[in-house]
Amino acid sequence: MKRKLIILGLLPAVCALLTCALPVEGFLDDRGDEVRLTDNALVEYDPVFYETLSYIGDIENAMIAYHDGESVHLYDYPSDTDEVIYTAPEGYTITAMNSITEGWARHGLVLALEGNGEAVIVQEDGSGFIEIYRDSGGRIDNISCFSDTKDNYYFSFERNGGIYYGDTPRENPFAISDEGSFAHLTDGSCPVFGSHWKYIIYIKDVAGVDCIYLYDFVLGEPREELIYSDGSNFDDLSSTVSFSNDYDVLIYATSDREGEFGIWRCFTHSDLSRITDKSGIERDICAWNDYVVFSRTVDGQSDLYIVRGFS
């Protein structure tokens, strides 16, 4: 059974119990306002915004995709329905998922699978899910995909503590270039693309502290840059359009800055600002424009939420 409850955020608001999924006045109006999407005690991973240009002014029509390790579910907020849209082949488990970023929009999904000693990547297109990568070895943890045209896709993922990168050639959009290989860029975790494919934001351990780094392709010669470190540890990242210049990215992250992992936001070189202040552990965040979808575990139960993160 699912239920929805608007939870007061960091700013004063009026609390209301939703008995249906219709738009309501004051719905996620203020920074820190939350809505809980699920209440079913199931394990839910990697929630992402699905098939959307923008939810600004229309967040109550959100669709959220997530997986349980075996299947991908699509949750539709307006109808309060949940349907399975993909099931992993027998012997395989879903290890990571993300929605594909294309300019200002999110559309489709990219999944990493593990099974039979192999790591596999499948990508959603108009006719279903297409396999684009298969390799022996360890599992893929965290994956990101950016598309700058309908035929050009750029991928980054974490595997065995390293960040890997690959792209699909324009003439063959579903075949990874360089004979199916991904190049190792650097060590780190949780890679996500910025507002275009030319830089990747990720977490890197520096002397026992997890810091936020940027890997930059913009000037032609790749370079690494430390963009945030305050002695706290980061566990997950998401980025979204900044409504500023290309280099100044709006970043959302989970951090233990105040002793327990919560969701924070900052621009590329600015101070962190806390978004959530509830008990529990937040993880698996995905940001789009003003909002962040995430999973929070409280007393052993994990549920999905949306929070207003930027106003």
C-alpha positions as CSV (number, residue, x, y, z in Angstrom):
1,M,0.0,0.0,0.0
2,K,1.2,3.5,-0.8
3,R,0.5,6.7,0.9
4,K,1.5,10.3,0.5
5,L,2.3,12.7,3.2
6,I,3.6,16.3,2.9
7,I,6.3,16.7,5.5
8,L,7.4,20.1,6.7
9,G,10.8,21.1,5.4
10,L,13.3,23.7,6.6
11,L,10.8,26.5,6.1
12,P,7.3,26.8,7.7
13,A,4.5,25.2,5.7
14,V,1.0,23.7,6.3
15,C,1.0,19.9,6.8
16,A,-1.7,18.1,4.8
17,L,-2.6,14.4,4.4
18,L,-3.2,13.5,0.8
19,T,-6.0,11.0,0.2
20,C,-5.5,11.0,-3.5
21,A,-2.9,12.0,-6.0
22,L,-4.5,15.2,-7.2
23,P,-2.6,18.6,-7.3
24,V,-2.9,20.5,-4.0
25,E,-2.3,24.1,-3.2
26,G,1.1,24.6,-1.6
27,F,2.4,21.3,-2.9
28,L,6.2,21.3,-2.4
29,D,6.3,25.1,-2.6
30,D,9.2,25.8,-0.2
31,R,12.7,24.5,0.0
32,G,12.9,21.4,2.2
33,D,9.2,20.4,1.7
34,E,8.9,16.7,1.2
35,V,6.4,14.1,-0.1
36,R,6.7,10.4,0.6
37,L,5.9,8.3,-2.4
38,T,5.9,4.8,-0.9
39,D,5.1,3.0,2.3
40,N,5.5,-0.7,1.5
41,A,8.7,-1.9,3.3
42,L,10.2,-3.1,0.0
43,V,13.8,-2.6,-1.0
44,E,13.9,0.2,-3.6
45,Y,17.1,1.3,-5.3
46,D,18.2,4.2,-7.6
47,P,15.0,6.2,-7.9
48,V,15.2,8.6,-10.9
49,F,13.0,11.1,-12.6
50,Y,11.6,9.5,-15.8
51,E,10.7,11.0,-19.2
52,T,10.5,14.6,-18.3
53,L,11.6,18.0,-19.6
54,S,10.8,19.8,-16.3
55,Y,8.6,19.4,-13.3
56,I,8.7,23.1,-12.4
57,G,5.1,24.0,-11.6
58,D,4.0,20.5,-12.4
59,I,5.8,18.3,-9.9
60,E,2.5,16.5,-9.0
61,N,2.7,14.8,-12.4
62,A,6.0,13.2,-11.7
63,M,6.9,9.7,-12.8
64,I,9.7,7.9,-10.9
65,A,11.6,4.8,-12.0
66,Y,13.4,2.6,-9.5
67,H,14.5,-1.0,-9.2
68,D,14.5,-3.8,-6.6
69,G,17.6,-5.7,-8.0
70,E,15.5,-7.9,-10.2
71,S,13.0,-5.6,-12.0
72,V,12.6,-1.9,-12.9
73,H,9.4,-0.3,-11.6
74,L,7.7,2.8,-12.9
75,Y,5.7,4.8,-10.3
76,D,3.2,7.3,-11.6
77,Y,2.3,9.9,-9.0
78,P,-0.9,11.2,-10.4
79,S,-2.5,7.8,-10.6
80,D,-0.6,6.3,-7.6
81,T,0.2,3.2,-9.7
82,D,3.3,1.1,-10.0
83,E,4.2,-1.2,-13.0
84,V,7.1,-3.3,-13.9
85,I,8.7,-2.1,-17.2
86,Y,11.8,-4.4,-17.3
87,T,13.0,-7.6,-15.6
88,A,16.6,-8.7,-15.6
89,P,17.4,-12.0,-17.5
90,E,17.6,-15.2,-15.4
91,G,20.9,-15.3,-13.5
92,Y,21.4,-11.5,-13.6
93,T,20.9,-8.8,-11.1
94,I,20.5,-5.0,-11.6
95,T,23.4,-3.2,-9.9
96,A,22.9,0.4,-11.0
97,M,20.4,2.5,-12.9
98,N,20.0,6.1,-14.1
99,S,17.8,8.1,-16.4
100,I,19.5,9.5,-19.5
101,T,20.2,13.2,-19.5
102,E,19.6,15.0,-22.8
103,G,20.2,18.8,-22.6
104,W,17.4,20.0,-20.4
105,A,15.5,16.8,-20.2
106,R,15.6,13.3,-18.7
107,H,14.4,10.4,-20.9
108,G,14.7,6.7,-20.9
109,L,16.9,4.6,-18.7
110,V,20.4,3.0,-18.7
111,L,20.9,-0.1,-16.5
112,A,24.0,-2.1,-15.3
113,L,23.5,-5.8,-14.8
114,E,25.8,-8.5,-13.2
115,G,25.6,-12.2,-13.7
116,N,27.5,-15.3,-14.9
117,G,30.8,-13.5,-14.2
118,E,29.8,-10.6,-16.6
119,A,28.9,-7.0,-16.4
120,V,26.3,-5.8,-18.9
121,I,24.8,-2.4,-19.8
122,V,21.4,-2.1,-21.4
123,Q,19.8,1.1,-22.7
124,E,16.2,2.0,-23.2
125,D,15.0,3.3,-26.5
126,G,11.6,3.5,-28.2
127,S,11.3,-0.2,-28.8
128,G,12.6,-1.5,-25.4
129,F,16.0,-2.2,-23.8
130,I,19.0,-2.8,-26.0
131,E,22.3,-4.3,-24.8
132,I,25.2,-2.0,-25.6
133,Y,28.0,-3.4,-23.5
134,R,29.1,-6.8,-22.1
135,D,32.4,-7.7,-20.4
136,S,33.8,-10.2,-17.9
137,G,34.9,-9.0,-14.5
138,G,33.5,-7.2,-11.5
139,R,30.1,-5.5,-11.2
140,I,29.3,-1.9,-12.2
141,D,28.4,0.4,-9.4
142,N,26.8,3.7,-10.4
143,I,26.2,4.7,-14.0
144,S,25.5,7.9,-15.8
145,C,24.6,8.7,-19.4
146,F,24.3,11.9,-21.4
147,S,23.0,12.4,-24.9
148,D,23.7,15.6,-26.9
149,T,22.0,14.4,-30.0
150,K,19.6,11.5,-30.7
151,D,22.5,9.5,-32.0
152,N,25.4,10.4,-29.6
153,Y,25.5,8.9,-26.1
154,Y,28.2,9.4,-23.5
155,F,28.6,6.9,-20.6
156,S,30.4,6.9,-17.3
157,F,30.4,4.3,-14.6
158,E,32.1,3.2,-11.4
159,R,33.8,-0.3,-11.4
160,N,36.3,-1.7,-8.9
161,G,37.0,1.8,-7.5
162,G,37.6,3.4,-10.8
163,I,35.8,5.8,-13.1
164,Y,35.3,4.7,-16.7
165,Y,34.1,6.6,-19.8
166,G,32.9,5.6,-23.2
167,D,30.8,7.1,-26.0
168,T,28.7,5.8,-28.9
169,P,29.6,6.9,-32.4
170,R,27.1,8.9,-34.4
171,E,26.9,6.3,-37.2
172,N,26.2,3.5,-34.8
173,P,24.3,4.7,-31.7
174,F,24.0,1.4,-29.9
175,A,27.6,0.2,-30.2
176,I,30.3,1.5,-27.8
177,S,33.3,2.9,-29.6
178,D,36.8,1.4,-29.4
179,E,35.6,-2.1,-29.9
180,G,33.3,-2.1,-26.9
181,S,35.8,-0.8,-24.4
182,F,35.5,2.0,-21.8
183,A,38.6,4.1,-20.9
184,H,39.7,4.3,-17.3
185,L,39.8,8.0,-16.4
186,T,40.7,8.1,-12.7
187,D,39.9,6.5,-9.3
188,G,36.7,7.4,-7.6
189,S,33.0,6.7,-7.2
190,C,29.5,7.9,-8.1
191,P,30.3,9.6,-11.5
192,V,27.6,11.9,-12.9
193,F,27.7,14.2,-15.9
194,G,27.4,17.9,-15.5
195,S,25.0,19.9,-17.7
196,H,26.8,18.5,-20.8
197,W,29.1,15.5,-21.6
198,K,32.3,17.5,-21.3
199,Y,32.8,17.0,-17.6
200,I,32.1,14.4,-15.0
201,I,31.6,15.0,-11.2
202,Y,32.5,12.3,-8.9
203,I,33.7,11.4,-5.3
204,K,37.3,10.7,-4.6
205,D,39.0,9.5,-1.4
206,V,41.8,11.9,-0.4
207,A,43.6,11.0,2.8
208,G,40.6,9.2,4.1
209,V,38.1,12.0,3.3
210,D,35.6,11.6,0.5
211,C,35.7,14.8,-1.6
212,I,33.9,16.1,-4.7
213,Y,36.0,16.3,-7.8
214,L,35.4,17.4,-11.4
215,Y,37.0,15.7,-14.5
216,D,37.0,18.3,-17.3
217,F,37.0,17.7,-21.0
218,V,36.1,21.3,-21.9
219,L,39.5,22.6,-22.9
220,G,40.5,19.5,-24.9
221,E,43.2,18.3,-22.5
222,P,41.5,16.4,-19.6
223,R,42.1,17.6,-16.1
224,E,41.0,16.8,-12.5
225,E,40.0,19.5,-10.1
226,L,39.0,19.4,-6.5
227,I,35.7,21.4,-6.2
228,Y,34.6,20.6,-2.7
229,S,36.1,19.4,0.5
230,D,35.3,20.4,4.1
231,G,36.4,17.3,6.1
232,S,33.0,15.6,5.8
233,N,32.4,12.5,3.6
234,F,30.2,12.3,0.6
235,D,28.3,9.1,-0.4
236,D,26.2,9.9,-3.5
237,L,26.0,12.7,-6.1
238,S,23.5,14.1,-8.6
239,S,23.7,17.2,-10.7
240,T,21.3,19.3,-12.7
241,V,21.2,22.4,-14.9
242,S,22.5,25.5,-13.2
243,F,20.6,28.2,-15.1
244,S,24.1,29.8,-15.2
245,N,27.2,29.3,-17.2
246,D,28.1,25.7,-18.3
247,Y,30.9,25.4,-15.8
248,D,28.9,26.4,-12.7
249,V,27.0,23.2,-12.0
250,L,24.2,22.8,-9.4
251,I,25.2,19.7,-7.4
252,Y,23.2,17.7,-4.9
253,A,25.0,15.3,-2.6
254,T,24.6,13.2,0.5
255,S,27.0,14.1,3.2
256,D,27.7,13.3,6.9
257,R,28.6,16.9,7.5
258,E,26.4,17.1,10.6
259,G,27.0,13.6,11.8
260,E,24.3,11.7,9.8
261,F,23.9,11.4,6.0
262,G,21.5,14.1,4.7
263,I,21.0,15.8,1.3
264,W,22.9,19.0,0.6
265,R,23.2,21.3,-2.4
266,C,25.8,23.7,-3.7
267,F,27.0,25.3,-6.9
268,T,30.4,24.1,-8.2
269,H,32.5,26.2,-5.9
270,S,30.1,27.4,-3.3
271,D,29.3,26.4,0.3
272,L,26.9,23.5,1.0
273,S,23.4,24.2,2.0
274,R,21.3,21.5,3.8
275,I,18.0,20.4,2.2
276,T,16.8,17.6,4.5
277,D,16.7,17.5,8.3
278,K,14.7,14.4,9.1
279,S,15.9,11.3,11.0
280,G,17.1,8.4,8.8
281,I,19.7,7.8,6.1
282,E,19.2,9.3,2.6
283,R,20.8,7.6,-0.4
284,D,20.4,7.1,-4.2
285,I,19.6,10.7,-5.0
286,C,18.5,12.0,-8.4
287,A,18.0,15.8,-9.0
288,W,16.2,17.6,-11.7
289,N,15.7,21.3,-11.7
290,D,14.0,22.2,-8.3
291,Y,13.5,18.7,-7.0
292,V,15.4,15.6,-5.7
293,V,14.0,12.1,-5.6
294,F,15.7,9.8,-3.1
295,S,15.4,6.8,-0.8
296,R,15.4,7.2,3.0
297,T,15.8,4.4,5.5
298,V,14.2,4.8,8.9
299,D,14.1,1.9,11.4
300,G,15.1,-0.6,8.7
301,Q,12.3,0.5,6.2
302,S,13.3,2.3,3.0
303,D,10.8,4.4,1.1
304,L,11.0,6.9,-1.8
305,Y,10.5,10.6,-1.3
306,I,10.7,13.9,-3.3
307,V,12.1,17.0,-1.7
308,R,12.0,20.6,-3.0
309,G,15.7,21.5,-3.1
310,F,16.1,24.8,-4.8
311,S,13.9,27.9,-4.9
